Amino acid sequence: MVYYTRSRISTIRKCLGKDLERIEQWLVNSRLILKQSKTKPLLFCTRQSLQTKPDFFLCIQSKEIERVSSFNYVGVMLDKQLLSK
């Protein structure tokens, strides 16, 4: 799990993009692969921020990663607004 806390979504995308590039390089050097189908970005923020920044995307190996609005992590359901369901 990789995460950032910043006030600007564009800064988060830049930081995560750089980290993904480093992870990709480490995987290549270690002769490992990253299963893209199991890699999902989830953006936690206010409803207003989500509506104004729908273009948040990340890429691995020049392919866009599918963004999700909720995710089950170690038995805990996380959603984009951190609401309990």
N, C-alpha and C positions, 0 to 999 in steps of 0.2 A: 504494500500500500504506500502510495506517495501522495502527500497532501501539502497544500499551502494555504496560508491565511493572509490575504491582502485586501485592501479596500477596492482595488480596481481589477475587474475581471480580465482585462487585457494583460495585466502584469502576471496574473495567475497562469494564463495561457502560455505566455513567454517562458516562465519558469518551468512549467511542466513540460513544455516542448523541449527545452534544453536538457532536462533530466531524462526524458525519453530517448533523446539522441545518445546520451552517455550510457544508458542502459542497453540500447541497441549495440553500441560499440563493445561494451563489456561482453554481451552475449556472443557476438561474432568472434571476439578474441578467445572466448572460452568454448567455442564450438557448440553453442547451445542455441535454441530457437525460442521465440516468444510466441505463444499461441494467441493470435489476435482475437479469435472468437471468445476468449475468456478475459480479455482486457477491455474494461469499460470505464469511461470517465463519468463521474457523478458530481455535479456542481451544486453545492449547498449555498443558498442565498435567499433573499427575500423574493416574494412573488413579483414585486415591481422590478427588481434587477433581472429576473428571468425574462420578463416581457421585453425589456429594453436590450437584452443581449442574447438573442436567440442564435447568433452565429458562433457560439463557442464550439470549437472543434479541435481535436488533436489527431496527429497522424503517426503511424508506425510504418516504416518501410514504404513511405510515400502513399500509404492507404489510410483513409479516414477511419477512425475508430468510432463505432456506434456509441452514441451518448445515451445514457439511461436516466430515468427519473426516480428509480428506486433500485435498491440492491440488497440482497441478503448476505451479510458479512458475519460469519461465525455464528449463525443462528439469530442475528439481530437484523431486523428489517430497517434499512436506512432509506429515507426519501429526501428529495431535493430541498425540503423546508424543515427537515428534522421533526416531523410531526409523528406522533404515535398512532398506529392504526391497529 
